[in-house]
Amino acid sequence: MTSNSEDKRLPQPELPEPAHPDLDSMLSRKFGKEVANYFSGSPLNRVSFLRQDHPFLSHALTHHTTTFLIFNKLEPLVESPTKLHYATYADVKPIIGDDPYSKSEEDLVKEYNSTTYIPQMIFLGLHEDKDGVTTKKGYKGAPFFAVDVTPKHESIKEAAEALIKSFEDKGVHFSKGRLHMALPAEEGELRHFLFQYGNSDSSAAAIYAEARHLLDWNARNPFCGGCGQPTFSVNAGFKRTCPPTDFSQLLASGTQGAGVPEKPFDRPSCPTRGVISNLQFPRTDPTVIMACVSHDGQRILLGRQRRWPAHWYSTLAGFLEPAESVEEAVRREVWEESGIKLGRVVVHSTQPWPYPANLMIGAIGQATPDGEVVDLGNDPELEDAKWFSLDEVREALRVGTSGLGERPGPEWREGGLRLPPRTAIANQLLTSVVNGFVSAGVMKI
Amino acid sequence: MTSNSEDKRLPQPELPEPAHPDLDSMLSRKFGKEVANYFSGSPLNRVSFLRQDHPFLSHALTHHTTTFLIFNKLEPLVESPTKLHYATYADVKPIIGDDPYSKSEEDLVKEYNSTTYIPQMIFLGLHEDKDGVTTKKGYKGAPFFAVDVTPKHESIKEAAEALIKSFEDKGVHFSKGRLHMALPAEEGELRHFLFQYGNSDSSAAAIYAEARHLLDWNARNPFCGGCGQPTFSVNAGFKRTCPPTDFSQLLASGTQGAGVPEKPFDRPSCPTRGVISNLQFPRTDPTVIMACVSHDGQRILLGRQRRWPAHWYSTLAGFLEPAESVEEAVRREVWEESGIKLGRVVVHSTQPWPYPANLMIGAIGQATPDGEVVDLGNDPELEDAKWFSLDEVREALRVGTSGLGERPGPEWREGGLRLPPRTAIANQLLTSVVNGFVSAGVMKI
């Protein structure tokens, strides 16, 4: 949220030319630059209202422009740490079958059999900067899907293992850990339009984040929290429903092994049926993360966890609790972890964080005059929390940033402050503070 | 987030004097006023790190300063639409027993019996402006709990019905619907300190919201989404765990009716055991709600749902989807529902919304120059969406606001625009816009 020219002190990625340079410049002058954090800035139009439209999904699934992201145990298929591998319909057909969308959603629910394994698929959206399908209403773009090929069920084991081997033979592999933090993003770039600057190569992180969040949510919630019975994926991966009936032969006493019965069995009642319940929809956990400045705006509070490398600090963070505003959650977390009392709190920018399902809400807060004494004794989560001068933080942003498992740059000297990389919203918050978010009055809103 | 003096055009509630008027004035001059929306501004310190401390909870439960909010089927016990009824330990003792915290959490999990009904209790926090308990570390305040007395199980039915009758005899009752929107709040007031201005009478809405959100979450999630087995409430109502064993005699074949077995039965494995899983913790759904201005800042986009009264409009709103930033969710929702394309989006303020579990993230967005044409044909959720002048909205904020089931004020004339009341964040967003959030450059950050 800062357009301060001092931003240029930090290394900037080469950005593609905006599609409408005049408009870009005009909006920048008027409103400043929006900080688009890593994992945001998706080039896809999700066309969420088409997720129940199975004729559309069938058409999109088999189109020659369609791209498939492949996951095995939530690990994405990559060509390198900076490049996702996009598979084709021919690749996934042996796993998903000819067309999982050939019947309507209503019919599939009626035919529900809890013992049938269906590989999870997600319709991610249309990449409108790429040639692709065109709908009656005029939505255009190349369809993107995600498919879980984990060989976890007998019915797909052979096909999935063959597919995985064929990928390995091609030299592509499933990425362990969080290497995908290296995926290119449109870092720091304002996206004025929904899909104005779409560029698949520079937005891989956002597409990956959507796929990972949804595959994880589906895998984590095979049962209904309201009644305990197995649930069924609908709405192209964006909803799980608790069907009223089940063709599973396991439920029919005396018919085990006798194949699928002619009629489904009624399942016990469930409070999520016939109503709109949040249990049916993907979960996203709001998380607050905040740069705290001293009352005079000249120092920044940072904390560190015991497991981090020596000299590494970051902003404080924590989950928002039920019935808190963001501003209250920021004050509570900071007081619990550091004893610092905050007055004014301003939301700076936000970041999707698909590990597994977080929304990072970045804020900047100012300590009250008598609230600056550090006390780690409330909720002892941190090994240390202390105040740093703006100059110390500015220098560390210049020479001391890196991923957690990496070394800082060549100019960093042993003993100097280390900070998270630019892909972390913590870094963006600190950058805004040292560049004048508070002292130049940007915070006065 | 606006300190614009034009705020005074709207009726302002009488606010209590701030505890530190000099500081208040100083911070206001420097940072402006924070919009504290209805349901926020809790006077309670949640002391979240004490939720597993059963000796503390036992002490708090039976203290003479302790207050209990009573709910029946999620309806709160009230004396009037503007006053919660606070019950005592003596009232709830027949339902909850002498001390549900007499054993450690670890022991209670070991003794778990899925057929035992335990009325849901929530420890809400300490009201630090009121005399109460004092902990070793020095936390002070009057404890607040919520208790669900719904007579839904044989084991408490008689006691619960007797308690409900005793309340009715006293003239207090369980509030239907959302009458509690009439509860007093510290509307529009900045809370500089965690608990600086605590005032139980003016913060009832925030205390109620915390209780309702947590009771609802517990009631809605009796089963584990990971394995389908019943779960058990721990952490004073803020966590549900999936115990590894169960003393339920229902699980022992041949022992039905034989009472509780000597040893518990092992339950099937569950992916949430031995790890930290979000399934164990309360869910809060991030929701975006936004005032959209035209590119020149002179008009405001409002929409209406079919079921609303004639002439009633509001800001657009919708759920944030997985792996979206708030800014992206705002642009997507506005485009889906109205066809309008937004450029710059700024977060304004946030509001807890306990129906059942929402966090309303209020934003202000600006249309792009060629993105101002309304199109209701993407996701046809709205009956209408159209542009209004700032003057129309300003006048409606003055004369046309009310709750959905109420009539607007005496100055409203038939056919005039109607808008939500000040307790709705929609109203606060519109108020900020007509008071210069965009045109006076407040948005330029």
Chai-1 contact restraints between the chains, C-beta under 6 A:
chainA,res_idxA,chainB,res_idxB,connection_type,confidence,min_distance_angstrom,max_distance_angstrom,comment,restraint_id
A,M1,B,I445,contact,1.0,0.0,6.0,A-B,restraint_1
A,L27,B,G343,contact,1.0,0.0,6.0,A-B,restraint_2
A,F31,B,R344,contact,1.0,0.0,6.0,A-B,restraint_3
A,F31,B,K444,contact,1.0,0.0,6.0,A-B,restraint_4
A,G32,B,K444,contact,1.0,0.0,6.0,A-B,restraint_5
A,G32,B,I445,contact,1.0,0.0,6.0,A-B,restraint_6
A,S40,B,S325,contact,1.0,0.0,6.0,A-B,restraint_7
A,S40,B,E328,contact,1.0,0.0,6.0,A-B,restraint_8
A,F49,B,D379,contact,1.0,0.0,6.0,A-B,restraint_9
A,H192,B,G343,contact,1.0,0.0,6.0,A-B,restraint_10
A,H192,B,T368,contact,1.0,0.0,6.0,A-B,restraint_11
A,F193,B,K341,contact,1.0,0.0,6.0,A-B,restraint_12
A,L194,B,R331,contact,1.0,0.0,6.0,A-B,restraint_13
A,L194,B,W335,contact,1.0,0.0,6.0,A-B,restraint_14
A,A209,B,A323,contact,1.0,0.0,6.0,A-B,restraint_15
A,E210,B,A323,contact,1.0,0.0,6.0,A-B,restraint_16
A,H213,B,P322,contact,1.0,0.0,6.0,A-B,restraint_17
A,H213,B,A323,contact,1.0,0.0,6.0,A-B,restraint_18
A,L214,B,P322,contact,1.0,0.0,6.0,A-B,restraint_19
A,N221,B,G225,contact,1.0,0.0,6.0,A-B,restraint_20
A,F223,B,G225,contact,1.0,0.0,6.0,A-B,restraint_21
A,F223,B,G228,contact,1.0,0.0,6.0,A-B,restraint_22
A,G225,B,N221,contact,1.0,0.0,6.0,A-B,restraint_23
A,G225,B,F223,contact,1.0,0.0,6.0,A-B,restraint_24
A,G225,B,G225,contact,1.0,0.0,6.0,A-B,restraint_25
A,G228,B,F223,contact,1.0,0.0,6.0,A-B,restraint_26
A,G228,B,G228,contact,1.0,0.0,6.0,A-B,restraint_27
A,N278,B,D285,contact,1.0,0.0,6.0,A-B,restraint_28
A,P282,B,P322,contact,1.0,0.0,6.0,A-B,restraint_29
A,R283,B,R283,contact,1.0,0.0,6.0,A-B,restraint_30
A,T284,B,P286,contact,1.0,0.0,6.0,A-B,restraint_31
A,T284,B,P322,contact,1.0,0.0,6.0,A-B,restraint_32
A,D285,B,N278,contact,1.0,0.0,6.0,A-B,restraint_33
A,P286,B,T284,contact,1.0,0.0,6.0,A-B,restraint_34
A,P286,B,P286,contact,1.0,0.0,6.0,A-B,restraint_35
A,P286,B,L359,contact,1.0,0.0,6.0,A-B,restraint_36
A,P322,B,H213,contact,1.0,0.0,6.0,A-B,restraint_37
A,P322,B,L214,contact,1.0,0.0,6.0,A-B,restraint_38
A,P322,B,P282,contact,1.0,0.0,6.0,A-B,restraint_39
A,P322,B,T284,contact,1.0,0.0,6.0,A-B,restraint_40
A,A323,B,A209,contact,1.0,0.0,6.0,A-B,restraint_41
A,A323,B,E210,contact,1.0,0.0,6.0,A-B,restraint_42
A,A323,B,H213,contact,1.0,0.0,6.0,A-B,restraint_43
A,A323,B,P352,contact,1.0,0.0,6.0,A-B,restraint_44
A,A323,B,P354,contact,1.0,0.0,6.0,A-B,restraint_45
A,E324,B,P352,contact,1.0,0.0,6.0,A-B,restraint_46
A,S325,B,S40,contact,1.0,0.0,6.0,A-B,restraint_47
A,S325,B,T350,contact,1.0,0.0,6.0,A-B,restraint_48
A,S325,B,P352,contact,1.0,0.0,6.0,A-B,restraint_49
A,V326,B,T350,contact,1.0,0.0,6.0,A-B,restraint_50
A,E328,B,S40,contact,1.0,0.0,6.0,A-B,restraint_51
A,R331,B,L194,contact,1.0,0.0,6.0,A-B,restraint_52
A,W335,B,L194,contact,1.0,0.0,6.0,A-B,restraint_53
A,K341,B,F193,contact,1.0,0.0,6.0,A-B,restraint_54
A,G343,B,L27,contact,1.0,0.0,6.0,A-B,restraint_55
A,G343,B,H192,contact,1.0,0.0,6.0,A-B,restraint_56
A,R344,B,F31,contact,1.0,0.0,6.0,A-B,restraint_57
A,V347,B,V347,contact,1.0,0.0,6.0,A-B,restraint_58
A,T350,B,S325,contact,1.0,0.0,6.0,A-B,restraint_59
A,T350,B,V326,contact,1.0,0.0,6.0,A-B,restraint_60
A,P352,B,A323,contact,1.0,0.0,6.0,A-B,restraint_61
A,P352,B,E324,contact,1.0,0.0,6.0,A-B,restraint_62
A,P352,B,S325,contact,1.0,0.0,6.0,A-B,restraint_63
A,P354,B,A323,contact,1.0,0.0,6.0,A-B,restraint_64
A,L359,B,P286,contact,1.0,0.0,6.0,A-B,restraint_65
A,T368,B,H192,contact,1.0,0.0,6.0,A-B,restraint_66
A,D379,B,F49,contact,1.0,0.0,6.0,A-B,restraint_67
A,V442,B,I445,contact,1.0,0.0,6.0,A-B,restraint_68
A,K444,B,F31,contact,1.0,0.0,6.0,A-B,restraint_69
A,K444,B,G32,contact,1.0,0.0,6.0,A-B,restraint_70
A,I445,B,M1,contact,1.0,0.0,6.0,A-B,restraint_71
A,I445,B,V442,contact,1.0,0.0,6.0,A-B,restraint_72
A,I445,B,I445,contact,1.0,0.0,6.0,A-B,restraint_73
